[in-house]
Amino acid sequence: MKFSVIVVCYNAGNKLRETVDSILEQTCGNYEILIKDGLSTDNSTANLPNSDKIQLYSCKDAGIYDAMNQAITRASGDYYIFLNCGDSFYHNDVLQKTTEIIAQQEETCKDKSKIYYGDTYDEVAQNIVSMNETITPFTCFRHIPCHQACFYAKELFAKRKYDLKYVIRADYEHFLWSYFKEKANPYHLGIVVANYEGGGFSETKENQRKDREEHKKITERYMSKKQLLEYRVFMALTLVPVRRFLSRQRYFSGIYNGVKKLFYRS
């Protein structure tokens, strides 16, 4: 089993090296690192370590998802995972543990999963963020697994790459397509996969309105009107905006995520 770890970058400074070093520390050696650089001018790619695991190529792209699509065309792994510059693996045996869990799951389960996902460590809140053990349509509406904590079977991207008409949520749209159309049967690894830096492109204030617009379009594409009404009412009644705010505050997030973890696994 081979992993393709895809990192896209543009003037990432020292963060590119930090992310790559994290990958190179993995105890499982069956992986490749694909770095797609958008013609950086800050000399960040010159600071990369010398390793035959790394494939670096630089050319123009139309944004982060176009860069990911370009990298995918060069990937040779059985599973793909995407780490942004500044993110890292949570520990050095993430790929080894993932290999063992996937092998066991494929041996014991009839329905092969096409997406394996784990939890993340939120570096802003300084706490582990747990995901549902089971993905449901409501999970897809509310909060899918973090992109940096998902391992995607290569066949999902052989059929269809990221849809570039979505500037903020192309990864979200692809996950929903994989779940609803391709029956990806996501499987929870039960481990923390990645340190998530946060503060990315989709979290800037100027992109929040666009984010909401794309969420609406995507969910309307894959979910019925009845489902959407039920989910929106539920979220309004359970004060989701307040809970989301608390989950990102350092002094409240530990309690919040602890309760959430118990709820998910009860």
C-alpha positions in Angstrom: 0.0 0.0 0.0 1.4 3.3 -1.1 0.5 6.9 0.0 0.7 10.0 -2.1 1.1 13.0 0.3 0.2 16.1 -1.8 1.4 19.6 -0.7 0.6 22.6 -2.8 2.4 25.9 -2.1 3.0 29.4 -3.1 5.5 31.6 -1.2 5.0 29.5 1.9 8.3 30.4 3.5 9.5 28.1 6.3 6.1 26.4 6.6 6.8 24.3 3.5 9.9 22.8 5.0 8.2 22.2 8.3 5.4 20.2 6.6 7.8 18.2 4.5 10.0 17.4 7.5 6.9 16.1 9.3 6.2 13.7 6.4 9.8 12.5 6.1 9.7 11.5 9.8 7.1 8.8 9.1 8.1 5.3 10.2 6.2 3.8 7.2 8.4 4.3 4.2 5.9 3.5 1.4 4.9 7.0 0.4 5.8 9.8 -2.0 5.6 13.6 -1.4 4.3 15.6 -4.4 4.9 19.3 -4.0 3.1 21.5 -6.5 4.6 25.0 -6.4 2.8 27.9 -8.1 6.0 29.6 -9.2 7.0 30.9 -5.7 9.3 33.9 -5.6 10.4 33.5 -1.9 13.0 30.8 -2.4 11.0 28.4 -0.1 11.4 25.5 -2.5 15.2 25.9 -2.4 15.1 25.0 1.3 13.7 21.5 0.8 15.7 18.5 2.1 17.4 16.2 -0.3 15.2 13.1 -0.5 14.2 10.7 -3.2 10.7 10.7 -1.7 10.1 14.3 -2.9 8.8 15.2 -6.3 8.8 19.0 -6.8 7.5 20.7 -9.9 6.6 24.4 -10.5 4.2 25.9 -12.9 1.2 28.3 -13.1 -2.1 27.3 -11.7 -5.5 28.8 -11.2 -5.6 28.4 -7.4 -5.3 25.8 -4.7 -7.7 23.3 -6.1 -6.2 23.5 -9.6 -2.8 23.0 -8.1 -4.2 19.9 -6.3 -5.7 18.6 -9.5 -2.3 19.0 -11.3 -0.5 17.1 -8.5 -3.1 14.3 -8.6 -2.2 13.6 -12.3 1.3 12.7 -11.1 0.4 10.7 -8.1 1.2 7.0 -8.0 -0.1 6.0 -4.6 -3.1 3.9 -3.7 -4.4 6.6 -1.3 -4.0 10.4 -1.4 -3.8 12.8 1.5 -3.5 16.6 1.2 -1.5 18.6 3.7 -1.3 22.4 3.5 1.9 24.2 4.3 2.0 24.7 8.0 0.0 21.5 8.7 1.8 18.3 9.8 1.2 14.7 10.8 0.3 14.4 14.4 2.9 11.7 15.1 5.5 9.8 13.2 3.6 6.6 12.8 0.3 7.9 11.3 1.0 6.3 8.0 2.0 3.0 9.6 -1.1 2.8 11.8 -3.3 3.8 8.8 -1.8 1.0 6.7 -2.6 -1.5 9.4 -6.1 -0.3 9.9 -6.9 -0.2 6.2 -5.5 -3.7 5.7 -7.6 -5.1 8.6 -10.7 -3.3 7.5 -10.4 -4.6 3.9 -9.9 -8.1 5.2 -12.9 -8.2 7.5 -15.5 -6.0 5.8 -17.3 -6.8 2.6 -17.9 -3.2 1.6 -14.5 -1.6 1.0 -14.1 2.0 2.1 -12.8 4.5 -0.3 -12.2 7.2 2.3 -10.5 6.7 5.6 -10.5 9.7 8.0 -9.3 10.5 11.5 -9.3 13.3 14.1 -7.2 16.5 14.1 -5.3 18.6 16.6 -6.5 22.2 16.2 -3.4 24.3 16.8 -5.5 27.5 17.4 -7.6 26.0 20.1 -4.8 23.6 21.2 -7.1 20.6 21.5 -8.0 17.4 19.7 -11.1 17.7 17.5 -12.9 14.4 17.3 -15.0 13.4 14.3 -18.2 11.2 14.2 -17.4 7.5 14.0 -20.1 7.2 11.4 -20.7 9.6 8.5 -24.4 10.4 7.8 -26.1 12.8 5.5 -26.5 15.2 8.4 -22.7 14.9 9.0 -22.2 15.8 5.4 -24.4 18.9 5.8 -22.9 20.1 9.1 -19.3 19.1 9.4 -17.3 16.6 7.3 -13.9 15.4 8.4 -11.0 17.8 8.1 -9.5 17.6 4.6 -6.0 17.1 6.1 -7.2 14.0 8.0 -8.7 12.1 5.0 -7.1 9.4 3.0 -8.8 9.1 -0.4 -8.7 6.0 -2.6 -7.1 6.9 -5.9 -10.1 5.7 -7.9 -12.2 8.6 -6.5 -9.9 11.0 -8.3 -9.4 8.9 -11.4 -13.1 9.3 -12.0 -13.4 13.0 -11.0 -11.0 15.6 -9.7 -11.9 18.8 -7.8 -14.6 20.9 -9.5 -12.9 24.3 -10.0 -16.1 26.3 -10.1 -16.0 26.0 -6.3 -13.3 28.4 -5.1 -13.7 27.7 -1.3 -15.4 24.4 -1.0 -14.2 22.2 -3.9 -12.9 19.6 -1.3 -16.3 19.6 0.4 -18.1 19.1 -2.9 -15.9 16.2 -3.8 -16.4 14.6 -0.4 -20.2 14.8 -0.9 -19.9 13.5 -4.4 -17.8 10.6 -3.1 -20.3 9.9 -0.3 -23.6 10.2 -2.2 -22.7 9.2 -5.7 -19.8 6.9 -5.4 -20.8 5.3 -2.1 -17.4 5.8 -0.6 -18.4 4.3 2.8 -16.1 6.5 4.9 -14.3 4.7 7.8 -13.1 6.3 11.0 -9.5 5.4 11.7 -9.8 6.2 15.4 -6.5 8.1 15.5 -5.4 11.7 15.3 -4.0 12.2 11.8 -2.9 15.8 11.5 -2.0 19.0 13.3 -4.3 21.5 11.6 -2.8 25.0 11.6 -6.1 26.8 10.7 -6.5 30.3 9.4 -6.5 29.2 5.9 -8.0 30.6 2.7 -11.5 29.6 3.5 -11.4 31.1 7.0 -10.6 34.7 6.0 -13.4 37.2 6.5 -13.6 38.2 2.9 -14.3 34.6 1.9 -16.9 33.8 4.5 -19.8 35.0 2.4 -18.6 33.0 -0.6 -18.2 30.0 1.7 -21.8 30.2 2.7 -23.0 30.5 -0.9 -21.0 27.5 -2.0 -22.3 25.4 0.9 -25.8 26.2 -0.1 -25.3 25.3 -3.7 -23.5 22.1 -2.9 -25.9 20.8 -0.3 -28.9 21.6 -2.6 -27.1 19.5 -5.3 -26.9 16.4 -3.1 -29.7 16.7 -0.5 -33.4 16.9 -0.7 -35.4 20.0 0.3 -36.9 18.0 3.2 -33.4 17.1 4.5 -32.1 20.6 4.2 -35.1 22.1 6.1 -34.7 19.5 8.9 -31.0 20.2 9.2 -31.3 24.0 9.2 -34.0 23.9 11.8 -32.0 21.6 14.0 -28.9 23.7 13.8 -30.8 26.9 14.6 -32.5 25.3 17.6 -29.2 23.9 19.0 -27.3 27.2 18.7 -24.6 25.9 16.3 -23.0 29.3 15.7 -22.4 29.7 19.5 -21.1 26.1 19.8 -18.8 26.6 16.8 -17.4 29.8 18.4 -16.8 28.0 21.7 -15.1 25.1 19.9 -12.3 27.4 18.7 -11.7 29.2 22.0 -8.6 27.8 23.8 -10.2 27.8 27.3 -13.6 26.3 26.2 -12.5 24.0 23.4 -11.2 21.2 25.6 -14.5 20.9 27.5 -16.5 21.3 24.3 -14.6 18.7 22.3 -14.5 16.3 25.3 -18.3 16.4 25.5 -18.6 16.0 21.7 -16.3 13.0 21.7 -18.4 11.3 24.4 -21.5 12.1 22.4 -20.1 10.8 19.1 -18.9 7.5 20.7 -21.8 6.8 23.0 
